[in-house]
Amino acid sequence: MLQINMADVMNVIGSLTPYLIAIGVLFVLALIITFAVNKKTVKEVATRKIVHSESWLVALVGIVVAVSMMLTGPLSTLLNNATTTKYMLSDTTVSKANELAKEVQSEAITMLKNDDSNLPLSNKKVNVFGWGSTNPVYGGTGSGSMSDQYETVSMLDGMKQAGIETNSELTKLYTDYRKDRPMVAMWSQDWTLPEVPAKQYSDKLISDAKDFSDEAVITITRVGGEGADLPTNMKAKGITYNNNSKDYEDFKDGEHFLQLSQTERDMIDLVAKNFKKVTLVYNGANAFQFDFLSQYPQIKSVLWCPPAGQTGFSALGEVLAGDVNPSGKTSDTFVKDLTKTAVFNNTDGTAAGNASSVGTNGKFTYDNVDDLAASYMGFSGDKVTVTPTFVNYVEGIYVGYKFYETAADEGLINYDDTVMFPFGYGLSYTTFKQEMGKVSYKNGKISFDVTVTNTGDKAGKDVVEVYYNPPYTDVGIEKASKNLVAFEKTKKLEPGASQTVNIEFDDDDMASYDQKDAKAYVLEQGDYDISIQSDSHHVIDHQKVTVKDTVTYNSDSNTHNGDAVAATNEFDYAAGDVTYLSRAGHFANYAKATAAPTNFSMSDEAKAEFTNNSNYDPKKYDNDSDEMPTTGAKNGLKLYQMYGKDYDDADWDKLLDQLTFDDMDNLIANGGYGTPAVKSVGKIQLTDADGPASLNNNFTGVGSIGFPASTAFACTWNRDLAKQFGEMIGDMAHDMHVAGWYAPAMNIHRSAFSGRTFEYFSEDSLLSGAMASNEIAGAKAKGVYSFMKHFALNDQETNRTNMVCTWANEQSIRETYLKPFEMSVKEGGAQAVMSSFNYIGYTYAGASSNLLQTVLRGEWGFKGFVLTDYFGGYGYQNADQEVRAGNDSMLATTKITNHITDKSATSVKAMRQAAHNILYTAANSWQYANGEPKVATPIWKTAMYVAWGVVAVLVIGLEFLTIKRYLSRKKAVATIEPAAEPAQAE
């Protein structure tokens, strides 16, 4: 989500223009009257003076009225948000949140290598190399930013807390070199990687370091953020990067951000030459390219420490010291060459692949869409004109490990030459044995026990990972040969202790979506291999389950995964004319399917259907049979009375009848960071807060404790921790008087270069959905509604607001990109949704009735409201189109294209439905749990009322004086005139 920017300022100015003009006109008219009524035009002093006074009094009253209309109209939402009480976290909540955040990170840290049992550290004195040790990555930028109101534990602080002494000379070297991290912000990115050149390490410094300790820890950090993907070519046009030395360049043309810079490599060379026991700590959310490890046998241990939040680095210190046994598992596949992945050529312009490419990943821009250009007010206040762009999800369902495992089985790749660390991989300071019980398949349920035993000498936790390999027919339904279907994390097991974990899942969890023939989910007959594995590649044990007859889930009496309505093709149009990767013929079309785009022309069919603000006309979509709903009724109901009532309760119609057109328009148009008050139904203003790992109030500046990144949660493979986090979000929301949370985000790690990887969970949809749904369920238990986001296929950052047409086939949309959202609705009980910026095919996601009505509400049974991502207009966002498609509220605080302009019965009917969805969610929040909420009058309104009183007294007083003076002047004139008459007679 984007935050407040210059566009907001310009929009505010635009919305105030009529009032400012009125004020100017009144002032000018008063001046004109003052100059026009003079001694020449009006000789009588009394009349002249009273005209002057009355004109200025009228102008004053008119100006006060105009200012009041500004305050209570276009400025009201901003003022309400800006002047709301600054509610802070209690000390108890802060303490509990910090404790939980540390626990999360202790289970997120993933040990990727530990030769010769190098870790835990045998020497509690250690040399920590790498500039990032003094500036580690706590979260992400943009919505993922940490609050500065609470103490933050740094990486070195965490080591110190664990009793590890670090070399202060090295630390001073890095802080003297540069104190701050270059900004990777939403509006501009400096991708510089500060690192001290090897030549600046003096012989004495290295000698002192060797005397200090024989242990070395190397820190490599990478940061990502909202608004831009990580550079796939560091020499591309538009990349800001400053080399660390004038003697060489850190990156050559074609090298990317997720590989070592030359300065980092030189630093590793230096350390490896002087130390035999080296630990590498990678601190970042994006899967790094570890292809260099084989060159350095001295690097015996590797830890992945995802962004740790405000207290998580305490856990890193404890892992290094051995006080905590690492139990994290990778949430993504780490490959040896990121430029050779199936998605690399098709990640929003990456294919440019050379110094001529534009920006970080550039963009794929259509060459025949000038007639579809649209304009909007840019962030700096200037007019921006954009045309449609595109990205092709050519890999289909073969994302992450599902590609690598299947490609290896089909002989397309040599797995060991391609993959460095598999998905679901992670080492421990102890060893475990997993024993698979007999698999039972009855009444559509597959179940078995797994006994996990700690066979080592240290207490620790393990993860049971269950995969299935379905029967596959060449040229049939696309299927990956490895699919995560269930997982469980054990409790902490002491040496020799065991725990039996029960695994159970439905057979339709193994169904595939047949987009060609059945156009439905299908569980094909045949043998399904069920395996427990240490990761996506290594099998511990397996058994077969036989499905005797093919099951097609194509009727409302036989739906997939409890759908209210049977799923069928809704996104055929989004496939476009793209060639998708197929397993057929051992991935025979791999080269063609994964190549960079060569066709940059939008098809005639897509052009005919493509809609943005330049060609959308709501009247074309009016239905003559729609009847105008009742508005403005006096039924006496208040929103608090609707708490706990069913969505279809008859009282909802009575309450909705009370809304006026303006009530509904205000509710829909001004959904930025909260839902506005509605006097006619007694609704108070509610506040919604941003932040995937925290709660951040953009207006009061108050933030909560920042937790480890979502990727860290995925690395824990611990559903219970995710639920506890959701509950903690609820507790913090209560302290901060927040009703809704703009999270969790559950888009897919389609590419390692996604700038927002930290905010998303994993490359796997099941793992992502399990984490997200539990966070949502935890927050919901506290009465806080979570906006699951970004719905949907918004898996990149670069160019995301510029009408990006995302082309993907139905199977991949349903099996990969929608699945986490589906789980969040069905298992987490999601009550709110944030739609995404991108187009799905040629339809804006926030205006896709297929997505928001048919799938979300129709198939999944969602009841709640849908909010746009940040509402900047962007040439395609408009409330008229969106509200009709099921997008109920606009994340806006200023007047732009977020207001309803069409007042037809069709439009008002859609507004009423949107109001129902918004109010239903609001009524069931924690703030309505104990009856009608009591709220204080906003301070700006109090000030306005006081000002009215002062002005009223002033005007009355001045009017009294004006009339008094007028009468006095008239009386004086009357007294003088009779004495003058005789003289005139002479």
Number of C-alpha atoms within 10 A of each C-alpha: 21 17 14 14 14 14 21 23 15 20 19 18 15 15 18 21 13 13 17 17 12 15 20 14 15 21 18 13 15 22 16 13 15 17 12 14 17 15 11 8 10 14 11 14 15 20 15 19 19 17 19 20 18 16 20 19 19 15 21 18 17 17 20 17 15 20 18 19 15 18 19 16 14 20 18 20 24 17 18 21 22 17 14 16 14 15 16 18 20 12 9 8 17 18 12 13 23 21 13 19 26 22 19 28 30 27 25 33 32 31 25 21 22 18 13 9 12 18 23 19 19 14 12 17 17 22 25 27 25 25 26 23 23 23 19 23 25 28 29 28 21 21 26 28 21 25 20 14 12 15 11 20 18 22 26 22 19 20 24 16 16 20 14 19 19 23 17 12 14 22 19 11 17 21 15 10 13 15 12 10 18 16 14 22 16 16 13 12 21 14 22 19 24 24 24 22 17 17 12 9 14 10 10 9 14 17 11 14 23 16 9 15 17 17 21 27 24 23 22 22 22 23 27 28 26 26 25 25 28 29 23 30 28 29 23 24 16 16 21 15 17 15 18 19 15 8 8 11 13 22 19 14 12 14 20 23 21 23 20 21 22 19 23 24 16 17 20 23 14 15 22 19 10 17 18 16 21 27 25 23 25 24 25 28 33 26 24 25 20 19 17 11 16 9 10 14 13 20 25 19 22 23 25 27 27 32 31 35 31 25 29 33 32 25 29 29 23 22 26 23 20 17 13 20 25 29 27 33 29 27 30 27 25 24 25 21 17 22 19 12 20 25 26 22 21 26 27 27 27 25 22 21 24 17 17 13 21 18 24 29 31 24 24 26 20 16 13 15 16 11 10 17 17 20 17 21 20 18 17 14 15 12 11 14 14 18 20 24 25 28 21 28 29 29 24 24 25 26 24 27 26 21 22 29 22 23 21 17 16 16 12 15 15 13 18 12 10 18 21 18 22 26 24 26 25 25 19 23 20 19 17 20 14 22 14 18 17 12 17 13 17 10 8 12 13 17 17 15 17 19 16 22 22 23 17 17 12 17 19 22 22 28 26 22 22 23 22 23 19 24 18 18 11 12 10 13 20 22 23 23 22 23 22 24 19 18 22 18 17 19 13 16 19 17 17 13 14 19 16 15 20 14 19 17 15 16 19 20 16 20 22 21 28 20 22 13 9 14 19 23 27 21 23 21 14 16 16 19 17 22 22 24 21 24 23 23 19 13 14 15 15 17 15 15 17 12 17 10 10 12 15 21 24 18 13 14 12 15 19 24 18 15 19 18 20 21 23 20 19 16 20 15 19 21 22 20 14 16 20 21 23 23 25 17 10 16 16 13 15 20 11 13 22 22 16 21 18 6 12 13 12 22 14 10 11 17 16 10 12 19 21 25 19 13 13 15 14 16 13 7 12 15 12 9 8 13 12 13 14 17 18 15 14 13 14 11 18 16 23 21 16 21 20 13 14 11 15 9 10 10 16 18 13 16 24 25 19 20 22 18 17 14 20 22 22 23 24 29 27 25 27 26 27 23 27 23 17 19 12 20 22 16 20 20 18 19 21 25 26 25 23 26 29 28 30 28 22 17 17 14 12 18 26 26 30 29 31 30 30 29 28 34 31 30 29 28 29 23 21 16 21 25 23 19 25 27 23 24 30 29 23 23 28 19 15 23 20 27 27 31 28 27 29 28 27 33 32 27 29 26 25 28 28 27 27 31 35 30 30 28 31 30 27 27 24 20 24 29 26 24 31 35 30 26 29 33 25 27 27 24 15 19 23 30 31 34 26 27 29 26 28 25 26 22 25 27 22 24 23 22 22 22 27 27 27 27 24 29 26 24 25 22 22 22 18 22 25 22 20 27 28 24 23 27 25 16 16 24 22 27 27 27 29 28 27 25 29 28 30 28 25 27 24 25 28 33 28 21 21 18 24 25 19 19 23 22 19 18 21 22 18 22 20 23 26 28 29 28 25 23 28 27 21 22 24 29 26 25 29 25 25 27 30 24 21 27 29 30 31 32 23 28 26 29 20 23 22 27 21 22 13 16 15 17 17 21 24 26 19 21 28 25 19 26 24 23 22 24 24 23 21 31 21 22 22 22 22 22 14 9 12 17 12 9 8 8 10 16 14 17 17 12 11 17 13 12 14 16 12 12 15 13 12 13 16 13 11 15 16 12 13 20 15 12 15 19 15 13 17 15 12 12 14 11 11 10 10 10 10 10 10 9 8 7 6 5
